Amino acid sequence: ENVAIFWDYENCAIPANLSGYEVAEAIRCIAREFGSVTLFKAYLEVSEQVLSPRSMSLRSELQASGVSLTDCPHNGRKDVADKMMLGESEPLSREGIH
């Protein structure tokens, strides 16, 4: 089985004591129980991220770990990341990627 990971980063952020590398690997490890990970995406509003050294480091670590970061500008709307994830996951489910 092929598995895709769609992570709502804004609603499930990285704990302060972990690196982006550690979290990406932990999520991958869980997903591998269901099959081979073929896609790993995290959804966040990049402009809302504090431009602190920690935030920039986490984003860099996630990207270096093979996580694709997808910017979700909200412009005052809710559930933007949820709708983007649904829109991107539907075609994959038809292809047999879970």
Backbone bond lengths (Angstrom), bond angles and torsions (degrees), N, CA, C in turn:
res aa  C-N    CA-C-N  psi(-1)  N-CA   C-N-CA  omega(-1)  CA-C   N-CA-C  phi
1 E - - - 1.458 - - 1.524 110.38 -
2 N 1.322 116.01 143.65 1.459 122.09 172.89 1.519 109.43 -99.71
3 V 1.323 116.02 141.32 1.461 122.06 -175.83 1.527 109.30 -126.41
4 A 1.323 116.09 138.23 1.462 122.08 173.86 1.526 108.15 -116.09
5 I 1.320 115.95 141.67 1.464 121.49 178.82 1.521 108.38 -110.49
6 F 1.325 116.08 126.19 1.459 123.64 176.27 1.528 106.59 -121.00
7 W 1.319 117.29 109.26 1.459 123.36 -171.59 1.527 110.36 -110.37
8 D 1.327 116.57 119.53 1.462 122.21 174.45 1.526 107.08 -83.27
9 Y 1.306 115.95 85.38 1.462 123.12 -174.57 1.524 112.05 -57.45
10 E 1.314 117.25 -36.97 1.465 120.85 -177.11 1.522 111.99 -64.89
11 N 1.311 117.20 -32.19 1.462 120.99 -178.65 1.521 113.29 -98.87
12 C 1.310 116.67 -1.94 1.465 121.21 179.40 1.529 107.78 -150.42
13 A 1.325 114.56 72.47 1.461 120.78 -174.43 1.535 111.16 -77.78
14 I 1.301 115.11 169.07 1.464 122.47 -178.42 1.525 109.99 -78.29
15 P 1.337 117.57 130.25 1.471 119.76 175.70 1.529 111.23 -59.40
16 A 1.314 116.36 149.03 1.465 121.93 -174.68 1.527 113.52 -61.54
17 N 1.324 117.03 -25.31 1.466 119.43 -175.87 1.529 113.48 -91.34
18 L 1.335 117.83 4.83 1.465 120.68 -178.38 1.525 111.22 -119.62
19 S 1.313 115.55 153.06 1.462 120.66 175.69 1.528 109.47 -91.25
20 G 1.308 115.25 166.00 1.457 120.15 175.07 1.517 111.49 -62.61
21 Y 1.337 116.29 -35.83 1.470 121.14 178.00 1.527 110.79 -60.97
22 E 1.340 116.11 -46.58 1.468 120.81 -177.39 1.521 111.45 -64.11
23 V 1.324 116.43 -43.44 1.464 120.23 -177.95 1.526 110.66 -68.54
24 A 1.328 117.48 -43.73 1.466 120.46 179.17 1.525 110.24 -59.66
25 E 1.327 117.21 -43.13 1.467 120.26 -179.82 1.522 111.34 -67.97
26 A 1.325 118.17 -38.62 1.461 121.13 178.70 1.535 110.94 -63.62
27 I 1.323 116.77 -43.02 1.464 120.57 178.62 1.527 110.31 -65.26
28 R 1.326 116.12 -44.36 1.478 120.23 177.57 1.531 111.44 -59.36
29 C 1.316 116.34 -42.05 1.464 121.51 -178.80 1.529 110.59 -59.49
30 I 1.318 116.76 -43.51 1.474 120.79 178.32 1.524 109.76 -65.98
31 A 1.319 116.70 -44.70 1.469 120.61 -178.05 1.529 111.77 -64.21
32 R 1.330 117.35 -33.54 1.469 120.88 -179.46 1.527 112.54 -62.91
33 E 1.323 117.01 -20.05 1.463 120.01 176.01 1.524 110.87 -64.39
34 F 1.337 116.24 -20.35 1.459 121.57 -177.65 1.522 113.07 -104.46
35 G 1.338 116.65 -9.20 1.456 120.24 179.55 1.512 111.75 150.44
36 S 1.317 115.14 -166.91 1.458 122.54 -178.14 1.534 109.54 -85.40
37 V 1.338 116.74 125.88 1.461 121.47 -178.54 1.530 108.85 -75.85
38 T 1.322 115.97 116.98 1.465 121.13 -178.75 1.527 112.52 -107.20
39 L 1.344 117.22 -14.22 1.460 121.48 -177.94 1.519 108.18 -152.48
40 F 1.340 116.71 136.42 1.463 121.33 178.63 1.518 106.71 -139.95
41 K 1.346 116.36 109.54 1.462 121.65 -177.93 1.518 110.09 -125.19
42 A 1.329 115.57 141.75 1.457 122.55 173.90 1.525 108.03 -119.29
43 Y 1.318 116.28 137.68 1.460 122.51 -175.93 1.523 109.85 -113.27
44 L 1.332 116.16 126.26 1.455 121.24 -179.98 1.518 109.30 -157.57
45 E 1.329 114.80 157.63 1.465 118.93 174.81 1.525 106.33 -90.19
46 V 1.307 115.96 103.42 1.459 121.55 -173.42 1.525 110.86 -59.21
47 S 1.328 118.05 -40.34 1.468 120.69 -177.66 1.528 111.71 -65.71
48 E 1.326 118.30 -22.28 1.460 122.21 178.96 1.523 112.23 -84.66
49 Q 1.298 117.22 -14.66 1.462 120.83 179.52 1.519 108.83 -71.71
50 V 1.316 115.70 129.65 1.452 120.44 176.72 1.532 107.77 -62.67
51 L 1.297 116.30 133.37 1.459 119.58 -177.90 1.523 110.76 -83.26
52 S 1.323 114.80 47.74 1.456 120.49 176.91 1.520 109.18 -80.72
53 P 1.319 117.68 159.87 1.462 119.42 176.40 1.532 111.75 -57.38
54 R 1.329 118.39 -37.13 1.472 122.14 179.51 1.531 110.36 -63.64
55 S 1.324 117.64 -47.35 1.462 121.37 -179.49 1.529 111.45 -61.72
56 M 1.312 116.17 -44.53 1.462 119.61 -179.69 1.524 110.32 -66.90
57 S 1.318 117.03 -38.03 1.461 121.41 178.59 1.525 110.56 -65.08
58 L 1.335 117.14 -44.48 1.471 120.55 179.28 1.520 111.35 -60.67
59 R 1.325 116.60 -45.23 1.460 119.51 179.92 1.524 110.60 -62.27
60 S 1.318 116.61 -40.76 1.456 120.81 178.36 1.532 110.93 -64.58
61 E 1.319 117.23 -43.17 1.464 121.61 179.44 1.525 111.58 -63.48
62 L 1.328 116.50 -41.38 1.462 120.03 178.82 1.526 110.48 -63.47
63 Q 1.315 116.54 -46.26 1.460 119.57 179.51 1.521 111.00 -63.34
64 A 1.321 117.38 -39.88 1.461 120.75 178.24 1.522 111.57 -66.78
65 S 1.332 116.40 -22.06 1.461 121.54 178.53 1.526 112.52 -87.96
66 G 1.333 116.53 3.56 1.456 120.42 178.28 1.513 114.72 89.96
67 V 1.325 116.80 13.01 1.466 120.57 177.54 1.522 107.99 -89.48
68 S 1.319 116.70 125.56 1.467 121.41 176.55 1.521 108.52 -84.47
69 L 1.322 117.15 122.15 1.458 121.46 179.09 1.523 108.92 -91.80
70 T 1.321 115.13 126.16 1.462 121.16 -178.28 1.522 108.80 -113.29
71 D 1.317 116.56 119.53 1.455 122.17 179.44 1.521 109.79 -73.98
72 C 1.330 115.88 132.03 1.468 121.70 -179.37 1.530 109.51 -124.36
73 P 1.324 118.54 79.47 1.466 119.79 178.92 1.528 110.49 -63.73
74 H 1.323 116.53 126.77 1.464 120.67 -174.90 1.520 113.39 -85.80
75 N 1.322 117.35 -36.74 1.469 120.75 -177.83 1.519 111.81 48.18
76 G 1.344 117.51 42.49 1.458 122.18 178.13 1.514 114.86 81.38
77 R 1.330 118.68 -0.11 1.467 121.18 -179.74 1.520 110.44 -97.27
78 K 1.321 115.46 154.28 1.460 121.22 178.71 1.525 109.78 -100.32
79 D 1.312 115.46 163.72 1.469 123.43 173.32 1.527 114.05 59.21
80 V 1.316 117.77 26.50 1.466 120.74 -178.95 1.526 110.06 -63.85
81 A 1.344 116.62 -47.86 1.468 120.08 -179.60 1.523 110.45 -62.09
82 D 1.330 116.97 -41.26 1.475 120.25 -179.97 1.527 110.95 -59.72
83 K 1.314 116.10 -45.03 1.460 119.85 -179.02 1.529 111.51 -67.40
84 M 1.328 116.59 -37.24 1.461 119.46 178.45 1.528 110.36 -66.31
85 M 1.329 116.45 -41.80 1.465 119.84 179.14 1.523 111.20 -63.50
86 L 1.321 116.75 -42.79 1.471 119.98 178.21 1.518 111.03 -61.63
87 G 1.321 115.93 -45.33 1.458 119.99 -179.20 1.518 112.70 -62.67
88 E 1.320 117.21 -34.59 1.461 120.22 -178.97 1.521 112.84 -85.24
89 S 1.322 117.36 -24.92 1.472 119.66 -177.43 1.526 112.81 -84.88
90 E 1.310 118.19 -28.68 1.475 120.35 -178.16 1.525 113.63 -56.36
91 P 1.329 119.34 -51.38 1.476 118.22 179.97 1.529 112.65 -61.87
92 L 1.324 116.62 -33.55 1.467 119.66 179.58 1.522 111.45 -67.75
93 S 1.329 116.80 -37.84 1.460 118.98 179.81 1.527 111.28 -65.70
94 R 1.318 116.71 -31.76 1.464 120.01 176.42 1.526 111.05 -69.22
95 E 1.348 116.57 -25.58 1.462 121.66 178.50 1.533 112.54 -86.60
96 G 1.330 115.90 -1.28 1.455 119.63 179.01 1.516 114.79 90.21
97 I 1.321 117.29 12.06 1.465 121.05 175.65 1.516 107.34 -94.22
98 H 1.316 115.72 127.32 1.476 120.70 -174.85 1.502 111.37 -105.12
